Amino acid sequence: MKKLSIAMLSMVLAGSMLLTGCGGGNTEQTTTDEGTDSATTETAGTEGGVLRMGTNATFPPYEYVDENNEVAGIDADIAAAIADKLGMELEITDMAFDSLIPALQSDTIDIVLAGMTVDPERAEQVNFTDSYATGVQVIIVPEDSDIASPDDLEGKNIGVQTGTTGDLQCTDAYGQEFVKQFDNGPLAVAALLNGQIDCVVIDNEPAKNYVAANEGLKILDTAYADEDYAAAIAKEDTELFEQVNTAIQELKEDGTIASIIEKYIPSDGGSEDTAA
Ligand code: GLN
């Protein structure tokens, strides 16, 4: 069954990322258009140009490095559909999650698609398009953990991915000294498996992938509210913003985004994520 095999593939990939530790950190990797020197790429925003997307490809099934060493997943497919509508060529750069907004501001990239949650502080720095999906923060714990709900997190060592909403919410709620930051989700999960931390707070879909790829872990729901994922674009890049936002609206209306999400998160697989 095709859907199942894709879901299984993303789990296997999550597992291989855990084993190899690849796809994270600060390594920049251009996964398309190998012949292009991205340093000489003109600023995009018009037909025939290059749409330079930034992401952090340790966040399956939204983004991960596939067997061809290319960034794949929901966000890559949505970005390809947007680029297609705009008559642009898509170029994807993999970088640390907390480098994405600075990369937009320094015009190193044109757009972020990274399962990025719309957040008021971020919205002061970048423009968010209409939301295209939702997520929720969950807690990953060892199966025999004494943590049963967010109420039990007080005084525990909590692993997060640096700069994510999980990081910001846990730092606010439990204090910085209890929050251990990692470059990506797989590194946080590896620290959990080694007993260096007591839990990992991270978005639900990557959490499912990490737990499926590792023995002895389970997921608890948190009381945190649903989050909206959207594309982010630099404040001054208003022309591109209007074009991308219109493209996202059209791709939502014609069912393209729903079918991309369904391809990676089959609804018969019990997912809570939906097209926004
Ligand atoms: N949704 C979370 C955030 O925006 C995590 C995103 C990610 O790690 N790619 O902070």
Residues whose N, C-alpha, C, O or C-beta is under 5 A from the ligand:
A	BS01	LIG	F59 F97 A114 G115 M116 T117 Q161 G163 T164 T165 D203
